[in-house]
Amino acid sequence: MAEGFLRHLYGDRFESLSAGAKPAGYVHPRAVTAMAECGIDISSQVSKSIRDFLPPQGTPPDVVIGVCSTADENCPVFPANVERWQWPFDDPFHATGSEEQQMTEFRRVRDEIRRRIESEFRV
C-alpha cells in the first residue's frame, strides 16, 4: 500500500519500490481492494524480496522505509550510505474476524500509511 501511495502521490519525485524480508509472492487481495477504494490500482504490483535490492544482484536504494512493526528486526543490513526510516504500522495481514472486520483493519492501516506519507513528503 505504501508503494501505491508513493507512486500515486509523489511518483514525479520518487521511484518507489516495495519489498519484504519474507515476501508472500503476491499482493494481498484485501490490500488491492482497500487501495481501489481510494482510486489507486495496485493489482499489478509484485511482492519482491528486499534481497533483490542488495549487491551483487541489485542496487541498494537511497532510503529504506520499514512500514511493518517487525520490519526493522527482519530487514537485512544495507551499505552504510543507505538511510533507514522505521514507520511501525500494524501488518493487516494478521487481522482476524469476519471479512468486514479484516477489511476494516486494512482500511485503518491504509489510512495511517497515507497520512504518514503525506506528512513526510508534503512540499
C-alpha positions in Angstrom: 0.0 0.0 0.0 2.9 2.4 0.8 4.4 1.8 -2.7 1.0 2.5 -4.3 0.6 5.8 -2.3 4.1 6.9 -3.1 3.7 6.2 -6.8 0.3 7.9 -6.9 1.1 11.0 -4.8 4.7 11.6 -5.5 5.7 9.5 -8.5 7.1 12.6 -10.1 9.6 13.0 -7.2 10.5 9.5 -6.1 10.9 6.0 -7.5 9.0 3.7 -5.2 10.0 0.1 -4.8 8.3 -2.2 -2.3 9.9 -5.4 -0.9 9.8 -7.5 2.2 12.2 -9.7 4.2 9.8 -12.6 3.7 7.7 -11.8 0.6 4.4 -13.7 0.2 4.8 -13.9 -3.5 1.6 -11.9 -4.1 -0.1 -8.6 -3.1 -2.8 -9.4 -0.6 -6.3 -9.1 -2.2 -7.6 -7.0 0.7 -4.8 -4.5 0.1 -5.8 -4.3 -3.5 -9.4 -3.7 -2.6 -8.6 -1.2 0.1 -6.4 0.8 -2.3 -9.0 0.6 -5.1 -11.4 2.3 -2.7 -9.0 5.3 -2.9 -8.8 5.1 -6.7 -5.4 3.6 -6.7 -4.8 0.3 -8.6 -2.0 -1.8 -7.1 -3.2 -5.0 -8.7 -0.1 -5.1 -11.0 2.4 -4.7 -8.1 4.5 -7.7 -7.3 5.7 -9.0 -4.0 9.5 -8.7 -4.0 12.3 -9.7 -1.7 14.5 -6.9 -0.2 17.5 -9.1 -1.1 16.7 -8.3 -4.7 18.0 -4.8 -4.0 21.3 -5.8 -2.4 24.6 -6.5 -4.1 25.6 -8.4 -6.1 22.2 -8.8 -7.9 20.7 -5.4 -7.1 21.4 -1.8 -6.4 20.7 -0.5 -2.9 18.1 2.3 -2.7 18.9 5.7 -1.2 16.3 5.3 1.6 14.6 2.2 3.1 11.4 2.8 4.9 10.3 -0.1 7.1 6.5 0.0 7.3 5.6 -3.0 9.5 6.2 -3.2 13.2 8.6 -6.2 12.7 10.4 -4.8 9.6 13.3 -3.4 11.5 14.2 -6.7 13.1 13.8 -8.6 9.8 15.5 -6.2 7.5 19.0 -7.1 6.3 22.0 -4.9 6.7 22.4 -2.3 3.9 25.5 -0.5 2.9 26.4 2.5 5.2 25.1 5.1 2.8 21.5 3.8 2.8 19.3 5.9 5.0 16.8 3.8 7.1 13.5 5.0 8.5 11.1 3.0 10.6 7.4 3.5 10.4 5.9 0.7 12.6 2.5 0.1 11.2 0.5 -3.0 12.2 0.5 -5.6 9.5 -3.1 -6.0 8.4 -2.3 -9.5 7.0 -2.7 -10.7 10.6 -6.2 -9.3 11.0 -8.8 -11.8 12.3 -12.5 -11.9 12.4 -15.1 -11.6 9.7 -14.3 -10.4 6.1 -15.6 -6.9 7.1 -13.6 -6.8 10.3 -10.4 -7.7 8.3 -11.2 -5.1 5.7 -11.7 -2.5 8.5 -8.1 -3.3 9.6 -6.7 -3.0 6.1 -8.5 0.4 5.7 -7.2 1.6 9.1 -3.6 0.8 8.2 -4.1 2.1 4.7 -5.2 5.5 6.1 -2.4 5.6 8.6 0.2 5.0 5.8 -1.3 7.7 3.7 -1.3 10.2 6.5 2.3 9.4 7.3 3.4 9.7 3.7 1.6 13.0 3.2 3.1 14.4 6.3 6.7 13.4 5.5 6.7 14.3 1.8 4.4 17.3 1.5 6.1 20.2 -0.2 
